[in-house]
Amino acid sequence: MKKFIAILVSGMLLMVSFTSIASRLTIEITQGEQTTTPVAIVPFGWQGTELEPPHDISRIIEANLKRSGRFTALNRQDMLTRPTSGAGVNFRNWRLLNVDYLVVGKVRETAQDEYVVQVQLINILSEKQLVGFSYPANGKILRRLANHITDLIYEKLTGERGTFNTRIAYVTSTDGKEPAYHLYVADADGYNAQSIVRSAEPIMSPAWSPDGQRLAYVSFENRRSRIYIQSILTGQRESISSFKGINGAPSWSPDGRKLALTLSHEGNPDIYIFDINARKFSQLTNSAAIDTEPEWSPDGKHVLFTSDRGGKPQLYKIPLFGGQAVRITYEGDYNAGGVYSPDGRYIAMVHGRDKRYRIALLEADTGRLQILTDGFLDEAPSFAPNGRILLYATAGGNNGVLSAVSVDGRYQQRLASQDGDVREPAWSPYNQ
């Protein structure tokens, strides 16, 4: 909604920092699946010079699986035995505890800050190993390795690719004598949050490149909105649009070669395409209305956008290489901020009716609309790369927080920060 309203421009010098670490987002499951799969993640064995490894990998795997909403993990104190390999498993004991699947493993130190992690996933009912692997790792990547292992376990048990080893970007803001805005990148579970941009003025609309290596975003500095592209790894950034008026809502093409964005330097806000290599702009829409919030279709053939050309904000789509814009939403007084699911089956949006703004899901083929959330000011939906979960911003007490909801509406969680308002979430792609 904020992106659709005319942008107010103010500015102070933006300062870049790649070392400041935020308090992580804390995750609270507010609604789970009614039917979950019982699993047990046994504490991993440890062989090393210290009393314990740098990270408790079994705890990370357990937290990830529980956070997915699809699994119930057996409490450690209820475990009758704690094997560290499949050879030590007493299947009868685990069946008595109503466990369907068992995860066992061990971590062995091979040199200073060098380790080998061994993991097995076992089906208790069939008494067979489903997955077994061994990974070398150093201390810096142990947490991400645990997320990767969870992805493998999740995919084996559900047939669906996991997203535990992906990342999210989001913006925080704090009030006070010196207001501050941060653009953060964190692991999907909220850990390892790193500020990649800090500013005294607003930062908006972060968007991941398809390879997961860059972010495009809007920053307000020198009293003018600008669109930047910034490398996650090096912090190097470049300004790609700083026209008079609105420079807003960047969206990457599926091949990463272009950006769709909103510009108003010719008068009304319209949708433009920027060719990154050629450094050229081409105008896609030309309307007396406000056209904004472009979003590429997964096949790259057309662009979805928000427009009030019909009197109120609704979603339209337009072919990339010529043709008329077609309206695709009709229910409610307000539909804006549309984003495609990775497979193109769904469009998530902010749906407004009776002064309430909630996240809704539109089936692209049938036009069926389903409201997923129950807030009053929900906004900025972003799909997980497997298309199963939507991350979005909402009001939580006195602060803005992030929430997540499954596309069937049965699972919800909330991600809050102690660092003020959290807004503008963007979930990374798999390729990173």
N, C-alpha and C positions, 0 to 999 in steps of 0.2 A: 504493500500500500504506500509506504513511504517513497518508493521509487516512482510511483505513478504521479504523485503530487509534485508540483513544480519544486525544483531543488533550489534551496537558498545557499548562496555562495558566501563563504567567509574563509579566512586563511591565516595560518602562521606556518613557519618553516617546519617541514616534516623531518623527523629524525629517525634514522634506520638503526635497528639493533637486532643482532642475531644471537645474542647470548642470554638475554633476560628470559627467565623461565617463570611461568605463571603457576599459581596453585591449580592443580588439575581439576577438571570437571568431575563432580561427584555424581554417580549414577544411582537413581532410585527407580526400581521397577514398580510402576503404579497399577499395572494390570497385566496378568500373565495369561498364557494359553490354558484352557480348561484341561486339556489332556497333554501331559508331558512324558518324556521318556526318562526312566530312572537310570542314572549312571553313577559310578563311583570312580573318583580320581584319587588314587592312593598317593600319599606323600612319596615323592621320589627319593630313592637312595642317593647318598652323597659320599664320594671318595675324594678327599682333598686336604690341603694343608690347613685351611681355616675350618671353623666350627660348622659353617654352612655356606652354600653357594651365594653369589651376589643377588640372585633372584630365585624366588620359590616358584619354579615353573609349573608345578602341579596346581598351586593356588591360582596362578594366572589362567591356566586352562579351565579350571573349575569356575572361576568368575566369568570367563567368557561364555562358557556353555550355559550357565544360569542366566546371563544377561540376554542371551538369544531368545529367552522365553519358551524354548522348546524342550528343555531338559530340567530335571530335578536331580540335584547332586546329593549323595549320601553324606551326612555329617561325619567328620573324621572320628569323633568319639564313639560312633556306632559301629566302626569297622572291627570285625573280630580278628583279622590279621592284616598285615601291611606288606604284602609281597612287593618286590621291586622288579620282578620279571615274570613272564608267563609260566615258567617252570615251577614257581612257588605258589601258584593259585590253587586253592581248594574250592572247587566250583560249588560244592554243596553249601558251604558257608555263605557264599554270595547269593545263592538262590534263596536261602532262608531270609536274607535281607531284602528280597524282591528287587535285586539289581539286574538290569538287562545287559548292560555293557560295563566293562572295567578298563580303566586306563592305568597302566603301571609303567615305571621307568626309573632311570637313574642318571645322575650327572657325575662325570668323572673328570677331575682336573688332570690335564696332560702336561701343562707348563704354566708359568706365571700368566694369569688372566687368559688361559686357553683351556677349553673344555670339550668334552664329547657328551652329547645328550642322546640317550637311548630311550625309545618310547614304544609301547605295544598297546594296541586296542584289541580287546578280547570280547567275543560274544559269549556271555555266560550260559545261555540256553543251549547253543550248539557246541560249546567248549572249543571254539576255534578262534585263532588269531585272524583279525580282519586287516590290520595294518601293523607293520613293524618297520622301524627306521632308526638310523643313527646319524646324527649331525655334529660336525665340528663347529665350534663357535667361540668367540671371545666375549668378554664380559659386557661390552658395549651393545652387542646385538642379542643377548640372551632373552630380553623381554620380547623383542620382535620375533625371535625364533619361537617363543612360546605362542605368540599369536598365529604364526604360520602353522605350527603343529595343530592348534585348535581348528584352523581352516580345514586341514586334512581330515581331522576327526569329524567335524561337522558335515563335510561333503560326503564322507563315507556313510554316515548314519542317516542323512536326509536326502542325498542325491542332489543337493543344491550347493552351489559354491558359497563358501563363507566370506565374510568381510572383516574378520578380526584383524587382519594385517593391512588394512587400509588406513587412511587418515582423514581428518576433517579440518576444515578451515572455518574460522568464525571471528567475529569482531566483538571486543568488549569496550565498554565506556564507563568512566568513573567521573562523578561530579566533584566539585571542590573549588578551591582557589585556582588550581591549575588543572582543568579538565584534561583527560587523556583518553585517547583511542588507541587500541592495539589490534592488529591483525595477527591472529594466532594460527599456528598449525599444530595439531596434536594427533596422537594415535586415536583410533576409533573408540578406545575405552577411556579417553580423556587424559591418559598419561603422556609424558614427554611434551607438554605444551610449551611451544617456543614462540616468542614474539618476533615476527619478521619485519613488522612496520610499527612505529609508534608516532603518533601525531597529536597535536593539540586541537585538531579539527577533524570532522567526521571522515571515516573510511567506510565505503559501502561496496556491496555487490561483488565479493570475491568469487572468481570462477576458475576452476581447474582446467589446465590444458589436458588434452586426451592422453598424453604420456605421463601425466602426473608430476611433471618437473617444473611447471611454471604456474603462477597465478596472475590472472588479470583482475584489476580492481579499480575502483573510483576513489580518488583522494582529493581533498579540498585544500589546496595550498596556493599561496600568492593570490588569494581571493578569486580563485577560478577552479571549477571542477576539471579534473584531468583523469584520463584513463591510462593506467600503467600496466606493463607486463613485467613481472619480476621472477627471477630464478629462485627456486626454493633452496637450492644447494649453495649458490654463491652470494645471493642477495643482490646481484646486479639487476638493475631495472632500467626500463626505458619508457618515456612518455610517448604514447602513440596518438593521443587526441587531446587537444587543449583549445578547441575553438571557443569563441564567445558564446555564452549561454550554456546549455546542457551538454555534458559529455557523460553518458551514463549507461549502465546495465550491459556490460560486455558479456558476450556469449561465444564460446569457441565452436568452430565448425568441427565435425567429426574427424576430419583429417588434420586438424591443428594448423591449417594454413591461413585461415581467415577468422575474423571476429565480426559478429553482428553486434551493433550498438545503437544507442539513441543519441542523435545530434539535433540541435535546434538553431544552428548558426544561419540557416536559410529562412528562419521564421518559426513555424510550428515544429514541435518535436516529431521527427520521422525516424524510420529505421534505415540504417546504412550498413554496408558491408565493407570491411577494411581488409585488403589483401596484405598480409604481413610482409611477404617477400618483396612485392612490387611497391609497397608503401602507398597504395592508392585506395581512395574511397569511391564507392558507387552507391547511389541512392536506391533503396528498394521500395519504400512507400512514399507517396506524395499526397498528403491529405490535409484538410483544414482542421482536422481533429488532432488529439494527442495520441501518437503511436509510440509505444515504449515497451520495455521488458522483452526483447527478442529472445527466442530460444530455437536452436536448430533441431530439426527432426533427426532421428538417429541415422537415416539414410542420406542426410544432407541435401534432400531435394526441395525442401521448403522451410520456411521460418514461421514459427508461432509468435504472436505478439499480443499485447494488450492495447486496446483502442477504445475511445469513447465516441467514435464516429456514429454510433447508433443512439447516442444520448447518454449512456452510462457505460462504465468500463466493462468490456467483454473480451473474450479471446477470439482472435482471428488467425488464419494462416494464409500465407501467400507463397506461390512458387518462386524459387530462387532465380529462375531464368525467364521471368515474364509471366503475366497473368493477373487476374483479379484476386483481391483478398476475399476470403470466405469466412463468414462468422461461424463459430462452432459451439458457442455456449449460449443458452437462452434461459436457463433456470436461475432465479435469484436476481437481485438488484446489482450485483457486483461479482465479476469473475476476473481475476487478474493474476499475474505472476505465474503463468503456466510453465510447467516443466515436463518433459517426456520421461517415461521410464526407459531404461536402457534398451529394451526390446521393442519400444514404440507402441506397446499395447495400451498404455494408460497415459493420461495427462493429469498431473496433480496441479492444484491451483488454490488460491485464496478465494473462498466463496462467501459472499456477503448477503445476508438476508436479515431483516428486522434488527438492524444495527449490530449484528453479530458477525464476526469474521472468523471462519473456520476453514480447515483444510479439507478439500474434497477431491475425489478421484473420478475422472471421466474415462469411460471405456471408449477408446478411439474409434472402434468399428461400430458399436451400437449406439453411442451417445448416452448411455446410462450413467447417471451421476450418483455417487455415494459420498455422504459426508462422513469423514473419519474421526474428527476431533470434536470436542465439546467446549472449547474456550470462547472467549469474547473478542480476542485480538490475536489470532494465530496468523502467521505469515511466513514467507520465504521458504517454501518446501524444497527439499533436495533429496533425490533418490539415492539409496545405497547402490553400489554398482551391480549387485545381483537383483535389484528391483524389488526386493521383499520389504524393505523398511523405508519410511520417509522420515527425514530429520527436518524439524521446523522450529521457528522461534515463537515464543508465546509469553504471556505475562505470568509471573510467579511471585506472588506477594508484592513487594515493592520493587522488585527487579525483573528484568527480562531474563528468561532462561531458555534453554533448548529442550525440546521434547522429541520423542520418536514414536511412531505408530506403524504397525504392520499394515500392509495394503489391504488386508481383510478386516482391519480394525480390532482384532482380538488381543493384540499385545501393545502395551504402551510403557514408556519409560521417560524419566525426566533427568536432564543433565544440568546441574546448577554450578555456579562458580561463586567464590567469595570476592571476586574482583569487580563487582558491579554488574551492570547489564551485559547480557550476552545476546548477540543478534547475528543476523546474516550468515547462517550456516551454509556450508558447501561440502558435500561428501566427495572424496577423491575417487578417481577411476581405479581400476585394478593395475594398470600399467604405471608403475612407479619404481 
